[in-house]
Amino acid sequence: MSKLYVVPTPVGNLEDMTMRAVRVLNEVDLILAEDTRTSSVLLKHFDIHTPMTSHHKFNEHKTVEHLVERIQQGTTVALISDAGTPAISDPGFLLVRACVAHDVDVECLPGATAFVPALVNSGLPNDRFCFEGFLPQKKGRQTKFKELAAEERTMIFYESPFRIVKTLEQMAEYWGAERKASVSREISKKFEETVRGTLSELIVHFTENPPKGEFVMVVEGCNK
């Protein structure tokens, strides 16, 4: 039976690829990749020769209906992103939603997602948390900080290295400089690092040590 497989890929170390993910990518008829150049390295490493085409945020609005039709006609498709689980701050949601709306079978494999190890490594409460992904860059940014000021659960954010210090400063402004936080970078890669402290301490650290790599920020919830 044809279906859409959502297949997580490593966020860093290629050894994090599961045996099941390799098997599925070998067996499907087509792989949808966020960036075929990036994914071609992964496929070559695991000797996967399945045809691949681009599926990214700039074309997914135009292609989802066509892709659903292909699956309905018998094509088995796997969706991957550059790293991690598709649809988690990456393309994928629109296609999954369209498949569900047309009663097309969807199966998401378990696998790598950057925010989970960052949350566990943080040492902050992880029994209840909220994932916010990327904060708005301009419009709605201040509103979002104000909305989250009273959030009691541990909060998780993705951030660009170019905005780490600015974001920490704004968090300190709206939530208090003594709020505890943890910043992880390059998860599962050679230079993986986690820095913990108050927001004020993290501002000092990343001002003195220019941030490089991909970042996950974990911030303590409001203690009422």
C-alpha positions as a Markdown table, in Angstrom:
| # | Residue | x | y | z |
|---|---|---|---|---|
| 1 | Met | 0.0 | 0.0 | 0.0 |
| 2 | Ser | 1.4 | 3.4 | -1.0 |
| 3 | Lys | 2.0 | 5.9 | 1.8 |
| 4 | Leu | 4.1 | 8.9 | 2.9 |
| 5 | Tyr | 7.0 | 8.1 | 5.2 |
| 6 | Val | 8.4 | 10.9 | 7.3 |
| 7 | Val | 12.0 | 9.9 | 7.9 |
| 8 | Pro | 14.3 | 11.7 | 10.4 |
| 9 | Thr | 17.9 | 12.1 | 9.5 |
| 10 | Pro | 21.0 | 12.8 | 11.7 |
| 11 | Val | 21.4 | 16.3 | 13.1 |
| 12 | Gly | 25.2 | 15.7 | 13.1 |
| 13 | Asn | 26.8 | 12.4 | 13.5 |
| 14 | Leu | 25.8 | 10.0 | 10.6 |
| 15 | Glu | 25.9 | 7.1 | 13.1 |
| 16 | Asp | 22.6 | 8.4 | 14.5 |
| 17 | Met | 20.8 | 7.2 | 11.3 |
| 18 | Thr | 18.6 | 4.2 | 12.2 |
| 19 | Met | 18.7 | 0.9 | 10.4 |
| 20 | Arg | 15.0 | 1.3 | 9.7 |
| 21 | Ala | 15.4 | 4.7 | 8.1 |
| 22 | Val | 18.0 | 3.3 | 5.7 |
| 23 | Arg | 15.8 | 0.4 | 4.8 |
| 24 | Val | 12.8 | 2.7 | 4.1 |
| 25 | Leu | 14.8 | 5.1 | 2.0 |
| 26 | Asn | 16.0 | 2.1 | 0.0 |
| 27 | Glu | 12.5 | 0.7 | -0.5 |
| 28 | Val | 10.4 | 3.8 | -1.4 |
| 29 | Asp | 9.9 | 5.0 | -5.0 |
| 30 | Leu | 10.8 | 8.6 | -4.4 |
| 31 | Ile | 12.6 | 10.7 | -1.7 |
| 32 | Leu | 11.6 | 14.3 | -1.2 |
| 33 | Ala | 14.5 | 16.3 | 0.2 |
| 34 | Glu | 14.8 | 19.8 | 1.5 |
| 35 | Asp | 18.1 | 20.3 | -0.3 |
| 36 | Thr | 19.1 | 17.5 | -2.7 |
| 37 | Arg | 22.8 | 18.6 | -2.5 |
| 38 | Thr | 22.9 | 18.1 | 1.3 |
| 39 | Ser | 20.9 | 14.9 | 1.2 |
| 40 | Ser | 22.9 | 13.4 | -1.6 |
| 41 | Val | 25.9 | 13.2 | 0.8 |
| 42 | Leu | 23.7 | 11.2 | 3.2 |
| 43 | Leu | 22.3 | 8.9 | 0.5 |
| 44 | Lys | 25.8 | 8.3 | -0.9 |
| 45 | His | 27.2 | 7.4 | 2.6 |
| 46 | Phe | 24.5 | 4.7 | 3.0 |
| 47 | Asp | 24.6 | 3.6 | -0.6 |
| 48 | Ile | 21.0 | 4.6 | -1.3 |
| 49 | His | 20.1 | 5.1 | -4.9 |
| 50 | Thr | 16.4 | 6.0 | -4.7 |
| 51 | Pro | 15.4 | 8.9 | -7.0 |
| 52 | Met | 15.2 | 12.2 | -5.2 |
| 53 | Thr | 13.6 | 15.6 | -5.8 |
| 54 | Ser | 13.4 | 18.9 | -4.0 |
| 55 | His | 10.7 | 19.7 | -1.5 |
| 56 | His | 11.4 | 22.9 | 0.4 |
| 57 | Lys | 9.6 | 25.9 | 1.9 |
| 58 | Phe | 9.8 | 27.8 | -1.4 |
| 59 | Asn | 7.9 | 25.2 | -3.5 |
| 60 | Glu | 5.9 | 23.1 | -1.1 |
| 61 | His | 2.7 | 25.2 | -1.4 |
| 62 | Lys | 2.7 | 24.5 | -5.1 |
| 63 | Thr | 3.5 | 20.8 | -5.1 |
| 64 | Val | 1.6 | 19.2 | -2.2 |
| 65 | Glu | -1.6 | 18.4 | -4.2 |
| 66 | His | 0.4 | 16.9 | -7.0 |
| 67 | Leu | 2.4 | 14.8 | -4.5 |
| 68 | Val | -0.7 | 13.6 | -2.8 |
| 69 | Glu | -2.1 | 12.5 | -6.2 |
| 70 | Arg | 1.1 | 10.6 | -7.0 |
| 71 | Ile | 0.9 | 8.7 | -3.7 |
| 72 | Gln | -2.8 | 7.9 | -4.3 |
| 73 | Gln | -1.8 | 6.5 | -7.6 |
| 74 | Gly | 0.6 | 4.1 | -6.0 |
| 75 | Thr | 3.9 | 6.0 | -5.5 |
| 76 | Thr | 5.5 | 5.4 | -2.1 |
| 77 | Val | 7.3 | 8.5 | -0.9 |
| 78 | Ala | 9.7 | 9.3 | 1.9 |
| 79 | Leu | 10.1 | 12.9 | 3.1 |
| 80 | Ile | 13.4 | 14.0 | 4.7 |
| 81 | Ser | 14.9 | 17.3 | 5.7 |
| 82 | Asp | 18.5 | 18.5 | 5.8 |
| 83 | Ala | 18.8 | 17.3 | 9.4 |
| 84 | Gly | 16.4 | 16.0 | 12.1 |
| 85 | Thr | 12.7 | 15.3 | 11.8 |
| 86 | Pro | 10.8 | 16.9 | 8.9 |
| 87 | Ala | 8.0 | 19.3 | 9.9 |
| 88 | Ile | 9.8 | 20.3 | 13.1 |
| 89 | Ser | 10.9 | 23.9 | 12.1 |
| 90 | Asp | 11.4 | 22.3 | 8.6 |
| 91 | Pro | 9.2 | 21.7 | 5.6 |
| 92 | Gly | 6.7 | 18.8 | 5.9 |
| 93 | Phe | 3.6 | 20.0 | 7.8 |
| 94 | Leu | 1.8 | 21.1 | 4.6 |
| 95 | Leu | 2.3 | 17.7 | 2.9 |
| 96 | Val | 1.4 | 15.7 | 6.0 |
| 97 | Arg | -1.8 | 17.8 | 6.4 |
| 98 | Ala | -2.7 | 17.3 | 2.8 |
| 99 | Cys | -2.2 | 13.6 | 3.0 |
| 100 | Val | -4.3 | 13.3 | 6.2 |
| 101 | Ala | -7.1 | 15.4 | 4.5 |
| 102 | His | -7.1 | 12.9 | 1.5 |
| 103 | Asp | -7.0 | 9.8 | 3.7 |
| 104 | Val | -3.4 | 9.0 | 2.5 |
| 105 | Asp | -1.5 | 6.8 | 5.0 |
| 106 | Val | 1.3 | 8.7 | 6.8 |
| 107 | Glu | 3.9 | 7.0 | 8.9 |
| 108 | Cys | 6.6 | 9.0 | 10.9 |
| 109 | Leu | 9.6 | 7.1 | 11.9 |
| 110 | Pro | 11.2 | 7.9 | 15.3 |
| 111 | Gly | 14.6 | 9.5 | 15.1 |
| 112 | Ala | 16.8 | 12.5 | 15.6 |
| 113 | Thr | 15.4 | 15.9 | 16.7 |
| 114 | Ala | 17.8 | 18.5 | 18.0 |
| 115 | Phe | 15.7 | 19.9 | 20.8 |
| 116 | Val | 15.4 | 16.6 | 22.8 |
| 117 | Pro | 19.1 | 16.2 | 23.7 |
| 118 | Ala | 19.3 | 19.9 | 24.3 |
| 119 | Leu | 16.4 | 19.7 | 26.8 |
| 120 | Val | 17.8 | 16.7 | 28.6 |
| 121 | Asn | 21.3 | 18.2 | 28.7 |
| 122 | Ser | 20.0 | 21.5 | 30.1 |
| 123 | Gly | 19.3 | 20.1 | 33.6 |
| 124 | Leu | 16.1 | 22.2 | 33.6 |
| 125 | Pro | 12.7 | 20.5 | 34.3 |
| 126 | Asn | 11.7 | 18.4 | 31.3 |
| 127 | Asp | 8.5 | 16.8 | 32.6 |
| 128 | Arg | 6.5 | 19.7 | 31.0 |
| 129 | Phe | 7.9 | 21.9 | 28.3 |
| 130 | Cys | 6.9 | 23.9 | 25.3 |
| 131 | Phe | 8.7 | 24.0 | 22.0 |
| 132 | Glu | 8.6 | 27.5 | 20.3 |
| 133 | Gly | 11.0 | 26.9 | 17.4 |
| 134 | Phe | 12.3 | 30.1 | 15.9 |
| 135 | Leu | 11.1 | 33.4 | 17.4 |
| 136 | Pro | 9.7 | 36.0 | 15.0 |
| 137 | Gln | 12.6 | 38.1 | 13.7 |
| 138 | Lys | 10.7 | 41.4 | 13.5 |
| 139 | Lys | 6.9 | 41.6 | 13.5 |
| 140 | Gly | 5.4 | 40.1 | 16.7 |
| 141 | Arg | 8.8 | 39.5 | 18.4 |
| 142 | Gln | 8.2 | 41.8 | 21.4 |
| 143 | Thr | 4.6 | 40.4 | 21.7 |
| 144 | Lys | 5.9 | 36.9 | 21.8 |
| 145 | Phe | 8.4 | 37.7 | 24.6 |
| 146 | Lys | 5.6 | 39.3 | 26.6 |
| 147 | Glu | 3.3 | 36.3 | 26.1 |
| 148 | Leu | 5.9 | 33.9 | 27.3 |
| 149 | Ala | 6.9 | 35.9 | 30.3 |
| 150 | Ala | 4.3 | 34.0 | 32.4 |
| 151 | Glu | 5.0 | 30.6 | 30.8 |
| 152 | Glu | 5.6 | 28.2 | 33.7 |
| 153 | Arg | 6.9 | 25.3 | 31.5 |
| 154 | Thr | 10.5 | 25.0 | 30.3 |
| 155 | Met | 10.8 | 26.7 | 27.0 |
| 156 | Ile | 12.8 | 25.6 | 23.9 |
| 157 | Phe | 13.9 | 27.8 | 21.0 |
| 158 | Tyr | 16.0 | 27.4 | 17.9 |
| 159 | Glu | 18.2 | 30.3 | 17.1 |
| 160 | Ser | 20.8 | 31.5 | 14.5 |
| 161 | Pro | 24.3 | 32.2 | 15.8 |
| 162 | Phe | 24.0 | 35.7 | 14.5 |
| 163 | Arg | 21.1 | 36.5 | 16.9 |
| 164 | Ile | 22.1 | 34.5 | 20.1 |
| 165 | Val | 23.3 | 37.5 | 22.1 |
| 166 | Lys | 20.5 | 39.7 | 21.0 |
| 167 | Thr | 17.9 | 37.1 | 21.9 |
| 168 | Leu | 19.5 | 36.4 | 25.3 |
| 169 | Glu | 19.5 | 40.2 | 26.0 |
| 170 | Gln | 15.8 | 40.4 | 25.1 |
| 171 | Met | 15.0 | 37.4 | 27.2 |
| 172 | Ala | 16.8 | 39.1 | 30.2 |
| 173 | Glu | 14.9 | 42.3 | 29.5 |
| 174 | Tyr | 11.4 | 40.7 | 29.5 |
| 175 | Trp | 11.9 | 37.7 | 31.8 |
| 176 | Gly | 14.7 | 38.8 | 34.2 |
| 177 | Ala | 18.4 | 38.5 | 34.0 |
| 178 | Glu | 18.5 | 35.8 | 36.7 |
| 179 | Arg | 16.3 | 33.4 | 34.8 |
| 180 | Lys | 18.2 | 30.1 | 34.3 |
| 181 | Ala | 18.9 | 28.9 | 30.8 |
| 182 | Ser | 21.0 | 26.4 | 28.8 |
| 183 | Val | 22.4 | 26.9 | 25.3 |
| 184 | Ser | 23.5 | 23.9 | 23.2 |
| 185 | Arg | 25.3 | 24.1 | 19.9 |
| 186 | Glu | 26.4 | 21.6 | 17.2 |
| 187 | Ile | 24.4 | 18.8 | 18.8 |
| 188 | Ser | 25.8 | 15.3 | 17.9 |
| 189 | Lys | 28.8 | 16.9 | 16.0 |
| 190 | Lys | 32.5 | 17.1 | 16.8 |
| 191 | Phe | 32.3 | 20.5 | 18.6 |
| 192 | Glu | 29.1 | 19.8 | 20.5 |
| 193 | Glu | 28.9 | 22.1 | 23.6 |
| 194 | Thr | 26.3 | 23.1 | 26.2 |
| 195 | Val | 26.7 | 26.2 | 28.3 |
| 196 | Arg | 24.4 | 26.7 | 31.3 |
| 197 | Gly | 23.8 | 29.6 | 33.6 |
| 198 | Thr | 21.6 | 32.6 | 34.2 |
| 199 | Leu | 20.7 | 34.8 | 31.2 |
| 200 | Ser | 23.1 | 37.4 | 32.3 |
| 201 | Glu | 25.9 | 34.9 | 32.6 |
| 202 | Leu | 25.2 | 33.5 | 29.1 |
| 203 | Ile | 25.2 | 37.0 | 27.6 |
| 204 | Val | 28.7 | 37.5 | 29.0 |
| 205 | His | 29.8 | 34.2 | 27.7 |
| 206 | Phe | 28.6 | 34.5 | 24.2 |
| 207 | Thr | 29.7 | 38.2 | 24.0 |
| 208 | Glu | 33.3 | 37.0 | 24.9 |
| 209 | Asn | 33.0 | 33.8 | 22.8 |
| 210 | Pro | 31.4 | 34.6 | 19.4 |
| 211 | Pro | 28.8 | 31.9 | 18.8 |
| 212 | Lys | 29.3 | 29.5 | 15.9 |
| 213 | Gly | 27.1 | 26.6 | 14.6 |
| 214 | Glu | 23.5 | 25.6 | 15.1 |
| 215 | Phe | 21.9 | 26.5 | 18.4 |
| 216 | Val | 19.1 | 25.3 | 20.7 |
| 217 | Met | 18.2 | 27.5 | 23.7 |
| 218 | Val | 16.4 | 26.0 | 26.7 |
| 219 | Val | 15.0 | 28.5 | 29.2 |
| 220 | Glu | 13.5 | 28.0 | 32.7 |
| 221 | Gly | 9.8 | 28.7 | 33.0 |
| 222 | Cys | 8.4 | 31.4 | 35.2 |
| 223 | Asn | 8.4 | 30.6 | 38.9 |
| 224 | Lys | 5.2 | 32.0 | 40.4 |
